[in-house]
Amino acid sequence: MLHQHSWPVMEFDDNPVAKLNPTHFSGDGFDTDQMVITFFPEVIDKLLLAGQIRKHCVIPGENPVDIYKFTDKPDVLVTLGQVGCPACGGNLDLFNAMGITKVMFCGGGGVLVKDLEVGQILVVDGAIRDEGFSYQYIPASRVICTDPAVTEKITDYLDKREVSYQRGLVWTTDAIFRETPDRIELRKQEGAKIVEMEQAGCIAVAQFRHFAYGALIYSGDDLTGEDWDGRKWRSREGVRYDLVQLCSELVRLI
């Protein structure tokens, strides 16, 4: 049923069936229900070179999606995410239609608080919804939260492994060049620790389709000062590699 509103983005239709559905493209599906989505292409290259993953399949289309499988964990798939909620969240909906019901996401984002050093892991508790995609899956709200039961499984595992992390909200935006000082300050007041571009949409898809989803975001560039500081965050190869390996373990537990 469509709930009308004066602003189109606030209109929500709870009908799970659309004219075009992910099942139209799901084919025979995957032979497992577990997937890691990462934004670290150099890690994929390193894992391939070391024989730790192998090409499993390619989802065809104008922008083909390569799917890999861990050789020592053949029940776990891994793929590169695409930037922004429509691309990343849309693919996530398709992956679910192909049989994926457990997903761990690992990426990076811009730091909004000073106590997050570069490389620090943030376990995502939820996202401030400053984008449009998530409103097509979940009714309008300022914040969308991850499943607490899934998040607790993640933090329990990290605690046992003595992995340092923080928990908190992220700010999901569609517009990387519109992170203005006033907007940043407001998001900080609301509790956001990192700004990124996918979490609100991915969490919304997981809630709408009823599957397990967790996310680890590592602290990247710094937006806390008067000027932006890149902090060479994309060069943190050890952190990025370890995050993918960590998520390949976590996805089997959530």
C-alpha positions in Angstrom: 0.0 0.0 0.0 1.3 3.4 -1.0 1.3 6.0 1.8 1.2 9.4 0.1 3.0 12.5 1.2 3.5 16.0 -0.1 7.2 15.1 -0.7 7.8 12.1 -3.0 10.9 10.9 -1.0 8.6 10.5 2.1 6.1 8.3 0.3 6.5 4.7 1.3 4.9 1.6 -0.4 5.1 -1.5 1.7 4.2 -3.8 -1.3 7.2 -6.2 -1.6 6.4 -6.8 -5.3 7.4 -4.2 -7.9 7.1 -4.2 -11.7 10.8 -5.1 -11.8 12.1 -7.4 -9.1 15.5 -8.8 -8.3 14.2 -12.3 -8.9 13.9 -11.3 -12.6 17.8 -11.4 -12.6 18.6 -14.0 -10.0 19.0 -17.0 -12.3 19.9 -20.2 -10.6 21.3 -18.3 -7.6 24.4 -19.1 -5.4 25.3 -22.3 -3.7 25.9 -20.6 -0.4 24.1 -17.9 1.7 27.2 -16.0 3.0 28.9 -13.0 1.4 31.5 -10.3 2.2 31.2 -7.0 0.4 34.4 -4.9 0.4 35.6 -1.7 -1.2 39.2 -2.7 -1.3 40.2 -3.8 -4.8 43.9 -4.2 -4.0 42.9 -6.8 -1.3 40.9 -8.8 -3.9 44.0 -8.7 -6.2 46.2 -9.9 -3.3 43.9 -12.7 -2.4 43.7 -13.8 -6.0 47.4 -13.8 -6.4 47.9 -15.8 -3.3 45.2 -18.3 -4.3 43.1 -17.5 -1.3 40.1 -16.8 -3.5 39.0 -17.8 -6.9 36.5 -16.4 -9.5 33.2 -18.1 -8.8 30.9 -16.4 -11.3 30.1 -13.1 -13.1 26.7 -11.5 -12.8 26.2 -10.1 -16.3 24.9 -6.7 -17.3 26.1 -3.3 -18.4 28.2 -3.2 -15.2 29.2 -6.9 -14.7 29.8 -7.9 -11.1 32.6 -10.4 -10.3 31.9 -12.8 -7.5 34.7 -14.7 -5.8 34.9 -17.6 -3.3 37.4 -18.2 -0.5 39.3 -21.4 -1.2 39.7 -22.3 2.5 36.1 -21.2 3.3 34.1 -22.3 0.2 30.8 -21.3 1.9 31.9 -17.6 1.9 31.7 -15.4 -1.2 33.3 -12.0 -1.6 32.7 -9.2 -4.0 33.6 -5.5 -4.5 30.9 -3.1 -3.5 29.9 -0.2 -5.7 29.8 3.4 -4.5 26.5 4.8 -3.2 23.3 3.3 -2.0 21.6 2.8 -5.3 24.5 0.7 -6.7 25.6 -1.1 -3.6 22.1 -1.5 -2.0 20.6 -2.5 -5.3 23.2 -5.2 -5.8 22.6 -6.3 -2.2 18.9 -6.8 -3.0 19.9 -8.9 -6.0 22.4 -11.0 -4.0 19.6 -11.8 -1.5 17.4 -12.9 -4.3 20.2 -15.2 -5.4 20.3 -16.8 -1.9 22.5 -14.6 0.3 21.1 -14.3 3.8 24.2 -13.4 5.8 26.3 -10.3 4.8 29.3 -8.6 6.3 30.3 -5.2 4.8 33.8 -3.7 5.2 34.7 -0.3 3.9 36.2 3.1 4.9 34.8 6.5 5.7 35.5 10.1 6.7 36.1 10.7 10.4 33.8 13.2 12.2 35.2 12.8 15.7 38.8 13.4 16.9 39.2 10.2 18.8 39.1 7.9 15.8 42.6 7.4 14.6 43.2 6.4 11.0 42.6 2.6 10.7 40.3 2.4 13.8 37.4 0.1 13.3 33.8 1.3 13.8 31.1 -1.4 14.3 28.0 0.2 12.7 25.1 0.5 15.0 23.0 2.5 12.5 23.0 5.3 10.0 21.6 8.8 9.7 19.6 8.7 6.5 20.7 11.6 4.5 20.1 9.9 1.1 17.1 8.8 -0.9 17.5 5.1 -1.6 16.6 3.8 1.9 13.2 5.5 1.8 12.1 3.2 -0.9 12.6 0.2 1.5 11.8 1.5 5.0 9.4 4.2 6.1 10.9 7.6 6.7 12.9 8.1 9.9 16.0 10.1 10.8 18.0 7.1 11.8 18.0 3.4 10.8 19.6 0.8 13.1 21.3 -2.5 12.5 19.9 -5.6 14.1 21.2 -5.5 17.7 21.4 -9.3 17.9 23.7 -9.3 14.8 25.8 -6.5 16.1 26.3 -8.2 19.5 27.6 -11.3 17.7 30.1 -9.1 15.9 31.3 -7.3 19.1 31.5 -10.6 21.1 33.8 -12.0 18.4 35.9 -8.9 18.3 36.2 -8.9 22.1 37.3 -12.5 22.2 39.9 -11.8 19.5 41.0 -8.6 21.4 40.4 -6.5 18.3 40.2 -2.8 19.1 37.0 -1.1 17.9 34.4 1.5 18.6 30.6 1.4 18.1 28.3 4.1 16.8 26.3 5.7 14.0 27.5 6.7 10.6 26.1 9.5 8.4 25.1 8.2 5.0 25.1 10.9 2.3 24.6 10.9 -1.5 26.7 14.0 -2.0 30.5 13.7 -1.2 31.1 17.4 -2.1 28.3 18.7 0.1 29.7 17.8 3.5 29.5 21.4 4.7 30.8 22.6 8.1 27.3 23.2 9.5 26.0 19.9 8.2 29.0 18.1 9.7 28.4 19.8 13.1 24.8 18.8 13.1 25.6 15.1 12.2 28.1 15.1 15.0 25.5 16.4 17.5 23.2 13.5 16.3 25.9 11.0 17.2 27.6 10.2 13.8 31.2 9.2 14.0 31.9 8.5 10.3 30.5 9.8 7.1 30.1 7.3 4.2 27.7 6.6 1.3 26.2 3.1 1.6 25.1 2.0 5.1 21.6 3.5 5.3 20.6 1.8 2.0 22.2 -1.5 2.8 20.7 -1.7 6.3 17.3 -0.8 4.8 17.5 -3.6 2.2 18.4 -6.1 5.0 15.5 -5.0 7.1 13.0 -5.1 4.2 14.2 -8.5 3.0 14.7 -9.9 6.5 18.3 -11.1 6.4 21.4 -10.7 8.6 23.7 -7.8 7.9 26.6 -6.2 9.7 29.2 -3.6 8.8 32.7 -2.6 9.9 33.9 0.8 8.7 37.5 1.9 9.2 38.5 5.4 10.0 39.9 7.1 6.9 40.2 10.8 5.9 39.7 13.4 8.6 36.9 16.0 8.5 37.4 17.3 12.1 39.8 20.1 11.4 39.5 23.4 9.6 40.8 21.7 6.4 40.2 18.3 5.0 43.0 15.8 5.7 43.2 12.7 3.5 45.6 11.0 6.0 46.7 8.7 3.2 43.9 6.4 4.3 43.7 4.4 1.1 47.3 3.2 1.6 46.5 1.3 4.8 46.9 -2.0 3.1 47.4 -4.0 6.3 44.2 -2.7 7.9 42.2 -3.3 4.7 43.5 -6.8 4.2 42.8 -7.7 7.9 39.3 -6.3 7.6 38.4 -8.6 4.7 39.8 -11.6 6.5 37.9 -10.7 9.7 34.6 -10.3 7.9 35.1 -13.7 6.2 35.1 -15.2 9.7 32.3 -13.0 11.1 29.9 -13.7 8.3 29.8 -17.3 9.3 28.7 -16.3 12.8 26.0 -13.7 12.3 
